[in-house]
Amino acid sequence: MKLVTALMVFCFFQFSSSQVYKKSEPFAHTFSIVARDTVTGNIGVAVQSHWFSVGTTVTYAEAGVGVVATQSLVNPSYGPKGLALMKQGLSPQQALDALIANDPGEMYRQVAFLNTKGEVATHTGSACIEEAGHVQGKNFSAQANMMLKNTVWDAMAKAFETTKGDFNDRIIAALEAAQGEKGDIRGSQSAAILIVKPVATGNSWEDVVMDLRVEDNPHPVQELKRLVKLQKAYDFMNDGDLAMEAGDSKKAEALYLSAQKLFPENLEMRYWYAVNLLNNKQYDMAHPILKSIFEQEPNWKTLTKRIVKNKLLVIPKEELEKVMNL
């Protein structure tokens, strides 16, 4: 096995450029978490930094393979190369060791790898700016550098392990815990979360469970948390659309209502819920909702006439006239 591993690493580096420290590499001093959900098997990585668009630099993931966070004085190649090595069968530790061994700037790096088994490997280089450190747990690793205090990574670990809720809720809780310890000594600017499935589907657009970024915001973790909640609502909407397409208006109604409960002020969520009330002959319930929507934005009334043609709205002509007169 050791011989096979050595040959795989040798071949990998024969066909890839050497990693070197460059002054041009981004300064993504930050805190992050890589983790696996024991319920769904999903794997994810999330990050926050006082650096613009940190998600484009730090977070990497591939369904069925693993996730990577590469930060501090970032060598972005740790992302794709780390995933490639894990995909070839190396453990996170073997992959990380191979990259560190070929990186003259390893002392500036902070990197975390996690695979679909929940195995982790983490490196905090000796030249990372204090406070810097990491902590590993079952199915996760939390890491941070250039923090105000050295309590950040332990707080992240505790939050991830003890928070109840969905996988993304636990990841966001870890970021919030870091902020609760004052986080990045410079403050806050951007954040990101990337979650993929444990098994690749063969369709890349189906493999990503969540990919959200806050590029520039004074409170990026709070904004990321809002976006996560919004995606949950739109996941209900998307499933509602599929139910409508299949002609199951009762299921669609329930799904749209679930979305609406998360964001009751969202006109579109309210609209499609009302449309399915009409489809289910619950006209008295639908009318006040639609009247309120039409008063705020008349274009929704125009749309209502159009969706009759493609049978997304199926009601008698006299009922449609009542809707048009609201």
N, C-alpha and C positions, 0 to 999 in steps of 0.2 A: 504493500500500500504506500509506504514511504517513497519507493522508487517511482511509482505511478504519479504521486503528487509532485515529486521533484521534476519529472518530465513535463507534466502539465504546465507548471510554473515556467520552466525553461522555454517551452514552446510559446507560451503567452508573451513573454518579454522579447522573443525573437521577432515578433510581429507587431510590437508596440513601442512607441518612443519612450525613452527613459524619463522618469519623473525628476524634475529639478526645481529647486526653489527659485522663483522669479519675483522681482520687486513689483511686477505688474499684477501679481495674483491678488485677488480681492481680500480685503480685511474684514471678513465676516466673523468678528468676535461676537459671541452669542451663546444662547443656551438652546438645547434641543433634546428630543427624546426619540428613540426608535423602539418599536414595540410590536407585540403580536397579541391578537385577541383569541383567547382560548375558546370562546363560544363559536365564532364564525371562522376562525383561522385567518382572518384578514391581517395584513401586516401594514404598518404605517410609520411615518416619520413626520415630526412637526418641529417648528423652529420659530424663534423670535430674536430680533437683533435691532440695534441702533445702526442700521445699514439699509440703504434703499434696495427693495426687491430681493430680499434675502432668499426667498424660495427658489429663485432661478439659479442660485449658486450652491446652496447647501444640500437640498433634498433630492434624492434619487430613489427610484423604486421600479421593480419589475415583478409582475404577477408570477407566482410559481417559483420565484427565486429569492428575493429578499429586498431589504431597504438599506440605504446608506445616508448618514449625515456626515458631511465633510466641512470643517469650519476652522476657526482661528485664522491663520494666514492660509487661506484655502488653496489646496491643490484640487481643482475640479475633477481631474482625471480619476481620483479615488472613487468617484461615483460609478461611471461606466465600467472602469476596469475591475472594481470590486464586484459588481454585479456579474460581469463576465466570468470571473474566477469562481464565484459561487455557483454559477450556472453550470460550469464544467465539473462541479462536484466537490470543490474545496469547501471546508468549513469556514465560517466567518473568521476564526482565528488564523487559519492557514492563509486565507486570502489577504487579510490585513497584514500579517507578518511578511508576506511576499512583497507587498507594495511598500511597506516601510523600509524593507531591506534595500530597495532600489530608489529610495528618495533621500537625497542628501539634505533636504530641508525638513526631515521628519520631526525634528525638535520643535518646529513651529506649528505642527499639525495637531488638530484634535479631530478624531474620526471615530465613528461607531458603525458597525455592521450588524445586521440581524437577518437570519434566514427564516424560511417557512416553518422550521422546527422550533423557532423561538430561541435558538442559540445565538449568543451575542459575542462580540469582540470590540474592545474599546481601547483607544490610544490617546493619551494626553501628553503631548511632547513637553520636554523639560523647559523649552523656551516660550511656552504659552504664557500670555500675560496674566498675572494674578488678579483676582483669585480664580484659579482654574482647577478643575477636577472632574471626576465622574463616579458614578455608582451603578453597578449592575444588579439586576434582580431577575426573578423568574420571568422570562419572556420580555425583558426590556433592558435598556440602558439609558440613563440620563447623564448628560454631560454639559459643561459650561466653562467659559473662559471670559476673562475681563469682567468678572462680576464684582459688585460692591462688597459682597460678603461670601464666605466660603460655605454658607448654609444652603445655597441654591439647589445643588443637585440632590441632596438628601431630601429637601422639601418636595422636589419634583417626584422623587421615587415614592415617598409616602402618599402623596396625592394620587398618583396613578394606581397604587396598590389598594387604596381604601375608598376611592370614589365609586359610588354606585351609578349605574347607567350604561349607555351604549359605549362602545370602544372609543368613538370620537369624543364623547363627553369626558372620558377618563384622560385622554390625551390633552384636551383643552384644560382640564383641571391641573395637570402637571405644569402647563405653561403659566396658568394663573398663580400657582404656588410659587413659581420662580419670581414672578412679579411681586408677589407678597413679601419676598425676601429682598426686594429692591432691584433684583435682576442686574441687567447690564449697567455698569457704572456710568455709562454715557446717557442712558435713558432708553426710549423706545422709538421705533420707526416702522418696522415691517414684520410680517409673520406669515407662516404658510403651514398647510397640512396636506399630506399626500398619503392616501390609503389605497392599497391594491388587494386583489383577491389572492387566496393561497394557491390556486391552481389557474394557470393560464387557459383562457377559453379558445384561443386561436384568433379571436377578434379583439384587437387592442382597445377598441372603444368600449368594450364590455368589461375589460380587466380593471379599469380604474373605478374605485368605489367613491373616492372623494379627492378632488384636486383644487384647493382653494388658496388664494393668496391675497394678502393685504400689502400693497406695495409701499404706501407712504401714508401713515396715519399716526397722530399723537398717542393713540391708545390701540395699537394693532391687535393685541390679544382679545380685547373686548369686541373689536370689530370682527375678528376671525370667528369668535364664538357666535356672533349674530349671523354670520354667513353660514356657519354649520347648521344652525337652526333653520335658516332659510332653505338650505339644500334639503333638509329633511322634509320640509313642507312641499318642495317641488318634486321630491321623490314620490310623495303621495299623488301629486298632480300628474306626473308621468304615468304612474300606474293607473290613475283614473282615465287618462287618455287611452291607454291600452284596453281598458274595460269598455270604454265607449266604442272603440273600434271593433271590439268583439260583440257588441250589441248587448252587453250586460249593464244596463243603466242603473240597476240597484247597487251593484258593486261600485260603479263609478261614483254614484251619489255619496256612498260612505267614504270613499277615498278622498273625494273633493272636500267633504266636511272635515276630515282629519287635517287636511292642509289648511283649511280656513281657520280651524281652532288655533293653529300655531301663529297665523298672521291674519287676524280678522279684518284688518284695515286694507288688505290687499284686494283690489277690485277684481282682478282676474280670478283669484281663488273663489271669491264670492260668486262671480258670474257663472262659472262652470258648475258650481254646486246648484245654483238656481236653475240652470238649463236642465240638469238631471232631475230636479224636482218636477219640472214641466214634463219631461219624458215619462216620469212615473205618476203623472196625473195629479200631482200635489200642487195644483194651481194657486190655491190660496196662500200657501207657504212661499211660493216662488215670487208672486207679484210684488210684495213690499220690498223684497231684496232687489229685484230688477229695477223697480221704480227709483230706489235710492242710487243704484249704479248709473242709470240713465241720466239722472239729474246731475251727477258729478261728471260724467263723460258720455255725451250723446252718441259717440261712435260705437258704443257697445250695442245700441239699438240697431244701428245699421248692420252690424255683424250678425245680429240675431236673425234678420231676414235671410242673410246669406247662408247660414248653417242649416237652413231648412232644405236647401237644394241638394246638399250632399248627405242628408238624413242624419246629421248629428243632433238635430232637433226634430222630433216627430210628434206633432200635435195637430189637432183638427184646425181647419182654417179659421173658425170662429174664435178659437182660443188664441191663435196667433194674432188676430186682430185686437184682442183685448190687451195682449202684451205690447203691441205697437202703439196702443193708446195710453199706456201708463205715463 
